[in-house]
Each structure stands twice: as structure tokens, then as C-alpha cells.
Amino acid sequence: MNNTKESERSELHKTIWRIANDLRGSVDGWDFKSYVLGMLFYRFISENLTDYLNRQERKAGQKDFDYAALSDRQAKLGREETVKEKGFYILPSHLFANVRKRSRHDANLNETLSKVFKSIEASAVGADSEDDFKGLFDDLDVNSSKLGPTVPKRNARLVKLLDAIGDLNLGTFSDNTIDAFGDAYEYLLTMYAASGGKSGGEFFTPQEVSELLARIAVVGKRSVNKVYDPACGSGSLLLKFAKVLGPDSVRKGFFGQEVNLSTYNLCRINMFLHDVNYEKFDIALGDTLTDPAHWDDEPFEAIVSNPPYSIRWDGDANPLLINDPRFAPAGVLAPKSKADLAFTLHMLSWLAVNGTAAIVEFPGVLYRGGAEQKIRQYLIDNNYVDAVIQLPPDLFFGTTIATCIVVLKKSKRDNRTLFIDASAEFVRFGNKNKLTEANRQKILDAFTARQDIPHFARLVENSAIAGKGYNISVSSWVEQEDTSEKIDIRALNANIGRIVVRQQQLRTAIDAIVADLEAGES
């Protein structure tokens, strides 16, 4: 990207964040994110639909056609066809630009917006896109007291919000610069995660880690059938594949599941804002471990995930789970207080024979005993663990812990596991560590080469891992470089001897000088 484009982007980011903070006033930033992100989405789909319909009509010969200028009655004629293609419909009077124009003089703006959002959702009812739009605007509560104690005060803030989002220079669809919407959304998600503490950080994986995971999952491939994340959060990890491979190289789309309703909404909005049409994504709401979606889908060639660390789950309290085909082969369930390896086995089960899964894991799962050791034994004895990569500490929002990446494959070329110690591969940036492009490339090169590199990478026979109690923590296999100064003990002793002799000589000389002085005085 050229410097002008990059500086424009940087300026836009600063403006967005300043506006977001100015607008929220006394509302907590974490609560207010739904309004900023929701309004950005409303503007996006309005412009997306307008551009689509204008292009269709102009291609058909109506050179001056402008959907936004039509009456609602005229517009309704093409409604059915539009929903089939785009998955939703917005009346001209309900478009972001038109609602914004009237907003200052609309004493019932909150009701107008509420009606618009309900109408957009209702347009998808009965269509294939219904599940993708249902409840999308639920977090954008225009009647909430968070916006202000009275309706006029709430409406005044909504006017400001419409104006601020409308004034953002995000390019136009016809200029093909539409990725600015997705970029702005990602930037806002990052900033909210960084400032939201633990509650904000848990749904978001930093961009650099997302990119590393995606690149690991597609090494040697130019395209994949589809990508999957069973704890997809805001969907940023999934969307990295569109950047890494190109949007058309994920042939059948983006799949995921998320248990938190608000985050599930963020994820679906994220898909739309990256111009992923409804038929190219399938994001489900629910608990992946006990109520998984996508049972009947063909296995996934690329799986990436940063599942929640050591959360509680049903485990052996649910008698159905031990016979669940995802967990049964290991012969034991992950502990009730630590679901990490349950997510790992779920992903292995959903993985295609020629696929790769790259999973961020909490370090304890690599060496703890009990049920977790038995699950590791199953994974190693069946040769499913391709690599374990130790990451630096303090990369993630909401935690400073040094996590690792476990890479799973079902079709390996050897019976060995690669260990990479990337704990020193970072730069300090603000109050977090970051993986630079050079750091990521060094890890990828070692992962691809699959050879020993002193103090950085080591390829270990699975039989040796079995001999060490199936401990797969990287520090057990990759020797740290000794950076302390080497000391020659004999030379040191000789030097000490010389110092003692010299010390004795000096004492003798001082005693002589003192004796001379005393003799002179007498």
C-alpha cells in the first residue's frame, strides 16, 4: 500500500475513534460500541443495496436511475427479486441517507429508526437469508436510557450519530474502495477490545495472530473448500482467509459458531461489512461443545480458532458426551473445569482429511496430567499433532499469558511433531506485544521447512514424546540458548591467586610506609 493511502487510512482511523468517543458522552465505551458499529452497518447495507440496484437499472438502459430518489410505491415492484439476490430489502425512504436528511426535523427519530430496523429484518423473513438477518439490530436499542434520560435527548444523540457515521469518508461502491467499511469496522473492534478490559478482549484475536493462524492453515494451498471457527467471536479470524487467499479462493464460504448473542451479531455484521453476501457465510448461535451446528456439512479444509481459555463445560456430568463421536475416540472427556481439549477434539472431528487446524491454546493443556494427558496420548499416538508453536506473552487483549498454537493434521508425511519456540519473536507496541511481519515470516518459514533449527525449532519422534509422558510443551523439547557469559574456572582461580599475592604485596608495602612514618615522628 502506498504511503498516501496508508496515511489517509491512519487519519480515517483517528477520526473514527475520536468520533466514537465524542459521541458516547457518559455512556460506557463498551456499551456504546453497538450503536457505532450498528449505525456503520446500517449505512453500509443502504449504500450496498442502492449501488446494486442503480447498476442493474443503468445496465438495462436507464442511465439516470437513482434508487434513493424513488417513491416507496415505485420501489416495491422489484422487491422480491432484490431479496432473492441480496437477502434483504430497504425502501427508499428507509435508506440511511434519506433518514439522515430528515433526522434533525424528526421529533420521532427513535421510532422512525426502530421501524426501519424492524422492516429490514422483516424483509428477509421466509427467504434463505432469514437466519442471517434475524436479530441483527437487537443491540442497537434506540429507546435505551443509556442514550439519554428523555426522548429528545436520545434523539439528539442519534442525529449526531447519523451525521458522524454519514460524514466518514469511506469511499463509494462504484469506486471499488468498499473495503474501507470492513477496515473501519475491524479498527473499531480492535480499539473497543483494547479498551474494554477482559470483557472486551475475549471476543477478539489481534490481527497479526489471526494472519499467522490463517497462513499456517493454508500452507501450500491456493484455495480451500471453506473455513471454520467453532468459537468465532467477531469473525475476524475467518475473514483473514479472504485477505490471505483472496475472497474467491474460499470456494464455499465462511462457517462458525458463537455462544454469546451480542458477539454473534457482531460477527454477522462483520461478514456483511466485508462484502460477504449472505449465501457465502453460515454463522450459528449456540454452544459448540454441547449443541454443535454444521454436523452434516462436509469436513473443513481450514480451521482456525482462539477458543475461550479453560472455561467450564458439562464434561462427564452429561452422559451423552462420552458417546459423542467427536469425543468418544479419545476414551475420556476433558475436565469439567477446563474445556480447552474438548474444543480441540471437536475441531479434529470437523477437519477434512487434507485439512489443517491451527488453534490457540492455553499452555497448561500441553503438560497437565489426568484426562488431558490421556487426550494428548490419543492425539500423539494417532499422529494428529503436526506442530506446537510457543508464542510470546502479552499478545492478546484481556490476558498477558504466553499462549501457544497447536496445529492438527490428519494426513502427515512423518511420525514426528515439530516444536517451535517463538517466545522471543515480538516487538513491544504501546502496552502490548506484537508479532511483526518479520516475526510471522520467521515462524512460517520454520513451520514450512520442518527441520531442526538450534534454539528455535526441533522435530521430535512421536515415540520420544510418549517416553516423556506425552508432554508437548515447547520448552521441554527446544533448548534455550545460553546467553550467559562462559567462565573458565582455572583461569579465574589463577587470577584470584594473583590478586591475593598482589594484595599481600600492597599490605607489606603499606606496613613499611607506616613504620617509616612512625620512626620519623619519634
Secondary structure, DSSP 4 states (H G I P E B T S, - for coil): --HHHHHHHHHHHHHHHHHHHHHHTTS-HHHHHHHHHHHHHHHHHHHHHHHHHHHHHHHTT-TT--GGGS-HHHHGGGHHHHHHHHS----GGGSHHHHHHHHTT-TTHHHHHHHHHHHHHHHTTTSTTHHHHTTTTTT--TT-GGG-SSHHHHHHHHHHHHHHHHHS----GGGT-THHHHHHHHHHHHHHHHHSHHHHHTT---HHHHHHHHHHHTTT-S-BS-EEETT-TTSHHHHHHHHHH-GGGBTT-EEEEES-HHHHHHHHHHHHHTT--GGGEEEEES-TTTS-S-TTSPPEEEEEE-PPTT----GGGSTTGGGSTTTGGGTSPPPTT--HHHHHHHHHHHEEEEEEEEEEE-GGGGT--HHHHHHHHHHHHTT-EEEEEEPPSS-STT-----EEEEEESS-SSSEEEEEE-TT--EEETTEEE--HHHHHHHHHHHHH-S-BTTTEEEEEHHHHHHTTT---GGGTSPPP--SPP--HHHHHHHHHHHHHHHHHHHHHHHHHHHHHHHHH-
